[in-house]
């Protein structure tokens, strides 16, 4: 089973290429458990109940466009917390997009249980914010370091200073999303050069990095940008789908 990190990107008619392997892995797990269809927990945090309900329907429809499954969607508003019941009787978990600091707060009560399930080969898919918080050390927002802007203020997730925090600990490199579309690669570069993190990856929209046991691969239409520390600053390379 794998960790699926999706760089965002939404379209109501999207065929779901970046979700396909995740749903297949959840279905394989369901078969072992004796369930005819995979039960996939979808955890969403939105700014209000109206947008929560709308996005819940969108994720439900997207998964069903990929394959037959049972999306079990829990959508809460910012400031509320998930409880362990959302992880009961599931074959995979998808944590969606929205305000990254709010997601990190919302999953705090279930982090230990989530880690145990993933260690037991349950597939995980993080979409946008859900990908960012999957790291050991997560960039959760901010658009400047000191007085220097390192990305657009609109990409700051409601924070001014670039901020890192302990994430879910599912992967060992920091993760940025919407890389080519929002220009967040520059924040990853700046955070690495400043020593906030040791390096990381930035994923384009409609693109996923799939991390397995000692393997990884890219699917989708974009690139994954790799940033590593170097004696002269940082080293940047790309991985194509």
Secondary structure as GFF3:
##gff-version 3
##sequence-region A 1 241
A	DSSP	beta_strand	3	6	.	.	.	ID=ss1
A	DSSP	alpha_helix	17	33	.	.	.	ID=ss2
A	DSSP	beta_strand	39	46	.	.	.	ID=ss3
A	DSSP	alpha_helix	49	66	.	.	.	ID=ss4
A	DSSP	beta_strand	70	77	.	.	.	ID=ss5
A	DSSP	three_ten_helix	84	87	.	.	.	ID=ss6
A	DSSP	beta_strand	92	95	.	.	.	ID=ss7
A	DSSP	alpha_helix	100	107	.	.	.	ID=ss8
A	DSSP	three_ten_helix	108	110	.	.	.	ID=ss9
A	DSSP	alpha_helix	111	119	.	.	.	ID=ss10
A	DSSP	beta_strand	123	127	.	.	.	ID=ss11
A	DSSP	alpha_helix	129	132	.	.	.	ID=ss12
A	DSSP	beta_strand	137	141	.	.	.	ID=ss13
A	DSSP	beta_strand	144	145	.	.	.	ID=ss14
A	DSSP	beta_strand	148	149	.	.	.	ID=ss15
A	DSSP	three_ten_helix	153	155	.	.	.	ID=ss16
A	DSSP	beta_strand	163	166	.	.	.	ID=ss17
A	DSSP	beta_strand	174	177	.	.	.	ID=ss18
A	DSSP	alpha_helix	179	182	.	.	.	ID=ss19
A	DSSP	alpha_helix	185	193	.	.	.	ID=ss20
A	DSSP	beta_strand	199	203	.	.	.	ID=ss21
A	DSSP	beta_strand	207	212	.	.	.	ID=ss22
A	DSSP	beta_strand	215	220	.	.	.	ID=ss23
A	DSSP	beta_strand	223	230	.	.	.	ID=ss24
A	DSSP	beta_strand	233	240	.	.	.	ID=ss25
###
